[in-house]
């Protein structure tokens, strides 16, 4: 059973002449951040702004095909402490 819902988010491609976004699968966490689950099968020719496994914050933005949830910044995981 999966702990977090999986959604499609968009990650910007780097080192291209124009703004291009790739759809990836990500797990939405309780704090509203997303962890990228998809694997980049060809990192030599398709460089993602955020790598597989990265924890990111997302925003809704207008892309060519409509409003999409896009990764905008990397987030550091927050360590939970045990309360006694």
C-alpha positions as CSV (number, residue, x, y, z in Angstrom):
1,X,0.0,0.0,0.0
2,X,1.3,3.4,-0.9
3,X,1.7,6.1,1.8
4,X,1.5,9.1,-0.4
5,X,-0.6,9.9,-3.5
6,X,1.2,9.9,-6.8
7,X,0.7,12.9,-9.2
8,X,2.2,14.2,-12.4
9,X,4.3,17.3,-11.9
10,X,6.5,19.1,-14.5
11,X,10.3,19.6,-14.2
12,X,12.1,22.1,-16.4
13,X,14.7,20.8,-18.8
14,X,18.1,22.5,-18.6
15,X,20.6,23.3,-21.4
16,X,17.9,23.8,-24.1
17,X,17.2,26.9,-26.2
18,X,13.7,27.5,-24.9
19,X,11.6,26.7,-21.9
20,X,10.7,23.0,-22.0
21,X,9.1,20.9,-19.3
22,X,9.0,17.2,-18.8
23,X,6.2,15.4,-17.0
24,X,7.3,13.2,-14.1
25,X,5.6,11.1,-11.4
26,X,6.0,12.4,-7.9
27,X,4.7,11.4,-4.5
28,X,2.8,14.2,-2.7
29,X,3.7,14.3,1.0
30,X,1.6,15.5,3.9
31,X,3.5,18.8,4.2
32,X,2.6,19.7,0.6
33,X,6.0,18.9,-0.9
34,X,6.6,16.3,-3.6
35,X,9.3,13.7,-4.0
36,X,10.2,12.9,-7.6
37,X,9.8,9.2,-8.4
38,X,10.4,9.1,-12.1
39,X,13.9,8.1,-13.3
40,X,15.7,10.1,-16.0
41,X,16.6,7.3,-18.4
42,X,18.9,9.6,-20.5
43,X,20.5,12.2,-18.3
44,X,23.3,12.9,-20.9
45,X,20.8,14.4,-23.4
46,X,17.9,15.3,-21.1
47,X,19.1,17.2,-18.0
48,X,16.3,17.8,-15.5
49,X,16.4,20.8,-13.1
50,X,15.6,18.4,-10.2
51,X,16.8,14.8,-10.2
52,X,15.1,11.6,-9.4
53,X,14.4,11.3,-5.6
54,X,14.6,15.1,-5.1
55,X,12.1,16.7,-2.7
56,X,10.6,19.8,-4.3
57,X,8.1,22.5,-3.7
58,X,5.6,23.0,-6.6
59,X,3.4,25.8,-7.9
60,X,0.6,25.9,-10.5
61,X,1.9,27.7,-13.6
62,X,0.6,28.3,-17.1
63,X,2.4,26.2,-19.6
64,X,1.6,25.8,-23.3
65,X,-0.9,23.1,-22.7
66,X,-2.6,24.8,-19.7
67,X,-2.2,25.1,-16.0
68,X,0.3,22.6,-14.6
69,X,1.9,21.8,-11.3
70,X,5.6,22.5,-11.8
71,X,8.6,22.0,-9.5
72,X,10.1,25.4,-8.5
73,X,12.6,24.7,-5.8
74,X,14.4,22.0,-3.9
75,X,13.4,21.4,-0.3
76,X,15.5,19.9,2.5
77,X,13.8,17.1,4.3
78,X,12.7,18.0,7.8
79,X,13.8,15.5,10.5
80,X,11.0,14.6,12.9
81,X,11.9,14.3,16.5
82,X,10.3,12.0,19.0
83,X,8.2,13.8,21.7
84,X,8.4,12.3,25.1
